[in-house]
Amino acid sequence: VAFLLFPQATDRYPLPERVFIQPWGGRIRRGPSDDTMRVVDGLDKAPYDPPLSTPPYRGPVAPPAEPGPGGGFDHLPLGSRQFMQAHLFGCTRLSLNVWEAYLGRAVRWFDAETYPTLELTPLVNWPNAQSGPGFLEMGIVENEQGQLRPYCLNLDVVAHEVGHAMLFSQLGVPAPGRLSAQFLAFHEGIADIGTLLTALQFDSVVEIVLEETGGNLYARNEVNRIAELSSSEQIRIADNTVTMQDVAAISLAADGTWRDAAGLDRNAHGLAEPLTGALFDFFVDLFQDGLVSRGLIPPDGDARGWTRQEVDRSIARLDAAFRWNLRRFEPAFRSAVRDARDGVGLCIGAALEFLDADDFSFDAFAGAMVRVAGPLVGHRARNALIEDFTWRGIKPAHAPLRTEPLPARPRYVASAPLVVQLRAAACCMPGRPAPHGSGLELDRIIRKEHRAPS
Ligand SMILES: [Zn+2]
C-alpha cells in the first residue's frame, strides 16, 4: 500500500518518499486503519493520562484520510491533516512490520483484551510523544529555528514509541515491586535501536550514512552522523563510549523517581547508554564482518595492540581506503549494511523470548543475545558480541535453556523488503562481484577501543 513518508525528519529529506508498506495488519482502509490500529484525529486533544483518561477518544475529530483510486494514501496534499494522519499510520505500521519481521511473528498488543486496536493520534497539545495502554499519540515541538515540527511527521519518534508498545507486548509489565531501573532503561535502549533498524529500511538512509561515513562506520566521529540524521532530541543513538561504571550513580527510587548521585540529573535514557552503545558496536561488527566476507576489506588483524597515536596516524589512510572502495563497490557496502541491520534485529527478536520482566537485568539480556547469536549470525560475530558487552561492563549471564529449538526465522527483510521505494529501482548500480585479493591497502579495522576522540 503506497504512502508518502519522510525517511528522517531533517533538512536532508525536504520531500517525502513514496513507499509501499506491506499490509501485515490486514487490509488498510480509510482512517487510515487496519485490524490492529486506527487513526483517530482528535481536535484540540489533550494527552492521555492513564488511568485518569484512556481511549477511546470521544471528542470531535478531523475528517479521516480516504484512500486514493489505487487504494493507497500517497495522493494527500502535504500539510493537510489527512497527510499527517496517513504519515503517522504509515510510520507506525512500518516500524511494527520491522519488529514483526525480526520477531518472526505478529505482535499482539499487551492489553489487547481491553484495547484490541491501537488508537493513533497525530496531534495533541503537548511538546512530547507517548505510548500507553491502547494508544500512541504525537505532540508538536518548536525547533531552534522557531519552526513547528509535529512528531507525527518524524519516523524516529513514532518508531521509538512503537518500540515501547512492542516490548510491552513481548515482555509485559513487571509484577508489583519487581520493576527495576534496568528494565526501564532497556525499554528506552531497544526503542532507540528500533528507530535505527526502521530508518535503515530506506535505501536513501543507507546511502546517506555510507556517503557521510565513507563506509567506515568507526572513522573519527563520523558515525555519529547516523544520530545527526535524527533531529529529534528523543533520539540518542547510539555510538558512545559509556560503560556501566559511568552510569553506576543512576538509580530508581521506590517512589518511581530517578536519582543521580553524580548530580547529572540522568534517568532511564542515561542508564540505557551502555546497552545501546554495545548494540551499536555489534551492528558495526556485523557490518565489518560483512565487508570481510565480501572481500572488501581483509580480516581483522590484531588491532588491539594499536596505540591511540598509531590509530590517529592511520585514520587518514583508512578513510581514503574506505572511500576508494565505497565508490567502486557501493552495492556491496549497501548490502553489508542491510545484513548487519537484520543481524542485530533478528538477534534482539530471538533474545526477547528468554527474558522475564520480573527478573530483568542487562546481564540477562546480554546472555540471551549471546545464546541466540551463534545460530543467527555465526560464531565469529557471537564472540565479537561478547566482547562488546564485556567492554561496557555488561556480563552476559547464562540464559535459561530452551525446551524447544529456536524457531526458523524467515528472512522477511531480504526476501520481501518492508519498504519498497520507487526511486530504488532507478538508483541501483549494476551489481558487481565482490573482489578477492583486490590489492586493497587497508590492512586493519579500527576497533572501538581506538576510536579517535570526537
Ligand atoms: Zn521512550
Residues whose N, C-alpha, C, O or C-beta is under 5 A from the ligand:
A	BS01	ZN	E188 A191
